[in-house]
Amino acid sequence: KMPPSSGELWGYPIMPNTIMVDCLLPTGIIIPLSCSRDATLESIKEELWENAQKYPLYRHLGEPSSYIFVSITRDGDKEEFYDEYRRLCDLHLFQPILKVVEPKGNTEEKKLNSEIRLAVGGCAHEFDNMKDSEVIDFRRNILSVCKDAVDTRNTGSEECRASYVYPPEIESSEELPANLERKLDKGLVMVCVWGLSDSGEKQKHTLEVHKDTVPEAVIREAILKKLKCSRLAREEQVALAQEHQHHYLLKVCGVNQYLLKTYPLCRYKYIRTCIAKGDIPQLMLMLKDAVYKAIPPSNYITPSYVRRNPSLSATQPTVSLYKVDESFRVKILGASYVNVKDVDKIYVRVGIYHGTESLCPFRDTEHVVHSNPKWDETLEFQMYIPDIPRSARLCVSICAVSQRKKREERCAIAWGNVSLFDYKSVLLSSRVNLHLWPVPKGMDELLNPLGSTGSNPNREAPCLVIELDRFSGQVVFPSMEQIEEYASFVSPLQSLGEENPETWTEVEKEQVQEIIKRDPLSEISEQDKMLLWKMRYYCYTVPNSLPKLLDASKWNSRDHVAQLYRLLRKWKRVSPETALELLDCKYADMFVRKYAVEWLDGLSDELLSQYLLQLVQVLKYEPYLENDLGKFLIRRSLLNYNIGHFFFWHLKSEMHDPSVAVRFGLLLEGFCRGIGTHLKSVVRQVGALEKLTQLTDSLKERKDDTPKERLKYLTEQFSKPDFLEALQHFPSPLNNSCILGDLIVNECRILDSAKKPLWLLWKNPDHLAEQILDHHEIIFKNGDDLRQDMLTLQVIRIMDSIWQKEGLDLRMMPYACLSTGKHVGMIEVVRNAKTVMNIQKKGGRMAAFQVDSTQLHKWIKEKNRGDRYKQAIETFTLSCAGYCVATFILGIGDRNPDNIMVNEEGQIFHIDFGHFLGHFKKKFGINRERVPFVLTEDFLHVIAKGQENPRKSKEFQSFQELCGKAYLLLHRHANLLITLFTMMLSTGIPELQSIDDIGYLRKTLQVEKSEEQALEYFQNQFFEAYGGAWTTKVDWFFHSVKHF
């Protein structure tokens, strides 16, 4: 059941059509008004002033424009409403009460703050009242990053400003892959250039240009072609074309995507996609001045909290960490709000961690009865205070002990983590009240070092009171200069000539190279660690060895750490893949992370977009609000609107999670201040998704309605002014270069599923929409966690880019999928596609029950007559190979004819990735997926063009080789794929909880095997798949019977 606070009004998913609103005037008079749920504040105010004339003290009221409405919203926040076009149903009030007041302060700034709160949601309304100095400093400091990005945009040319709003979508590889080159005749590309006359008349010119032609030259050719019909001499035509080519831009028909930069045509993603599919690119001539003028200005308003003087904390005497000659101790005083039943005793476990590594043995308190959780016990650790690294954290948990059948069982009840140094590098001292977090599913260990740091904002959560030693002054972590000084003192004593290359033997160098090549999850023995540390100066000559050297370092020894920092300061740039690895949970050190971010700054926008999902997730591993990764992501997001769009949604989708709400909310606030007038577009998207969420919540409550009644209700709601206003003419959250125009209400429907997803259609308002896409179709889901689907599709997209770079186009279809909130999100509908189940149904009962294996081939043949048949079979074969390999490596389960689809061009693709990494469905304790990937007789029939015995055909032989080639290319990039999953451990996705889950990838990618061994393993799996095709067929048969 939905919480009462999540609807349009407390307790209502959708408000009643009319409602009584109590309006309190400044004169103290209360006037009740009967208002329509979709009434605007402007119309309510107008009616209020009319009614006020009939009440006392009317003459004491000023003009209506001198006042604003104020009310309490459903989250208990007092909000001032400056935008009077907002409707009553969209204010999310706690009770229908509106107070009329005179606005105070800077109205412009208050309007902006109100829009930011609408966009960010969650705890954004609390930021101004937060007293935490780290929050106050972060809000002030992040704005300098935002302001710098805005200044960079504004000081550039008009073209630079346009490139921010419409970033060119460019492929990272400069050369056209060989497989695409082969599709061109002498490197020539056919393009169609459209023009619109003032009267709206469409004209088109088809040109044949070289793939390396730049957009401006295409414009010149198009103008020349148009002038061909004129009576001008050739020289005059050329002169005119050269003069006017600078006045135009090329836009992709149907979307807000421009070919703005002077890259060759074949570098643009859109052009490459057209070449791959054999389509003619459809481009439109746009007047440059008109495009530039339509770009809104970057209005940056400096908030008042920046103009206030920063809070200065009283300066206290400081002591260097290196001067403290004591072991680390912590006193456990007691706990409150510990609610447990059926346990004998409880105790507290405490550990000191650096990333995933324990720095010393953990300590436990005495066991006490849970009804009186008091300890007053000091725990001393085998950790010398000067050896504590900068990013160390104290991990605690309250644990329960129970006797079960003569066996003692222990489990964690609640856990918490706290950084041992604060954001100003001061060692934690004095008393700490730490509200703990509930234990996540699948947490077997008693401590949770990968969990977030800081206190749970829920004040009713268990609270542990601990006390740390106080010293004569604040204990401060040494500066880099002091560390360097210490390193130069210990280095000669410990290195024993290790810096000298002449001391490195060939055997040792080979051993180090072998260790470096291992995958990110491979264990390193103590012997290997000693070798790596001994050979650290050799590692310095191999920059990508850094993760392994960090694994070998003793983080509980300042001697090691000081020497490591000294090396790090002159370390050469590592590859982007290695830099990503340095940001995962293992590498907690803030200096290491700082360098990793510096090395990532060279990433192209295209690659940054590709890895953005992971980079946002690893923000959770940053110990402090202000960190280099956050600043890097905000800066790049404010310089490229496409990156910014997804940066916003990846953060926004987790604002319901209290462990990240403040961190992500503050980043979103800074981002929203930096995007200026684009904020209105973001608010529109957020508003549209809120409307759809409320509507689907209300649909779920209509349990007794028939499907027909539900559809009638949906159509009625969609026809109301507030829904039409919210759900039309805004950028698609799935792709901000697509504008969702008029909602096609009579074609929207509710899908037959427990969570009642909506199938929604919008017109494409682009002038030349019909050339590419005349409407947009999106599925809106409320109730399903789409993060696993989103991750799977992103990794499939990356696999595809690996194949493409190697000249292998497997016609993959990683459709768009975006999680936008807790169990809320959107999925792109793929055009002209049907599930295998629906195609089988067309062949009658025998085909649907999986007895007739020829139906799929017949359907593809029917849809592709003549020359198109050969192309469709090739497309099917390529995409089938790609998905066979991808689903095998990712361990994607629950494959049945309802979640494999084929489009009319023969492209096969998978949907619904509810199970991955080998978490297969079980029935009666038996693993339902008995084959490594799905390759049924139906698919083999298509690949072999309908031959009677497909397995003996040469086409099947080629298909097998194609799968092997695709697999080997991914085997070579195993480290990247493993890193991407490791970076996602912080998401809380149920099937991605621990390093053990990612171990599945190590197996399928055969990370420790040579290419020959890996290929042999894959081929054995392949034979098992088509030899075991009958087991899949049996599974599919039962699925068909169940769903027929």
Secondary structure, DSSP 8 states (H G I E B T S, - for coil): ---GGGSSBTTBSS--SEEEEEEE-TTS-EEEEEEETT-BHHHHHHHHHHHHTTSTTGGG---GGG-EEEEEBTTS-EEEE--TTSBGGGS-BSSSEEEEE---S-HHHHHHHHHHHHHH-TTGGGGGG---HHHHHHHHHHHHHHHHHHHHHHHS-HHHHHHHHS---B-S-SS--HHHHTTSBTTEEEEEEEEE-TT--EEEEEEEEETT--HHHHHHHHHHHHHTTSS--HHHHHHHHHHHGGGEEEEETTSS-B--S---GGGBHHHHHHHHHT---EEEEEEHHHHHHTS--------HHHHS---------EEEGGG--SEEEEEEEEEE-----S-SEEEEEEEEEETTEESS--EE---B-TTS-EEEEEEEEEEEGGG--TT-EEEEEEEEEEEETTEEEEEEEEEEEEESB-TTSBB--EEEEEE-EE--TT--SS--TTS--S--S-TTS-EEEEEE---SSEEE---HHHHHHHHHHHHHHHHTTTT-GGG--HHHHHHHHHHHHS-TT----HHHHHHHHHTHHHHHTSGGGHHHHHHHS-TT-HHHHHHHHHHHTT-----HHHHHHTTSTT---HHHHHHHHHHHTT--HHHHHHHHHHHHHGGGG-SSSS-HHHHHHHHHHTT-HHHHHHHHHHHHTTTT-TTTHHHHHHHHHHHHHHSGGGHHHHHHHHHHHHHHHHHHHHHHH-TT--HHHHHHHHHHHHTSHHHHHHTSSEEETTEEEEEE-SB-GGG-EE-SSTT--EEEEEE--STTGGGT-SEEEEEEEESS--HHHHHHHHHHHHHHHHHHHTT---------EEEEETTEEEEE--TTEEEHHHHHHHTHHHHHTT--TTHHHHHHHHHS-THHHHHHHHHHHHHHHHHHHHHHHHT-----TTSEEEETTS-EEE------TT---EETTEES--SSS---HHHHHHHTTT-SSGGGSHHHHHHHHHHHHHHHHHHHTHHHHHHHHHTTGGG--TT--SHHHHHHHHHHTTTTS-HHHHHHHHHHHHHHHHHSHHHHHHHHHHHHHHH-
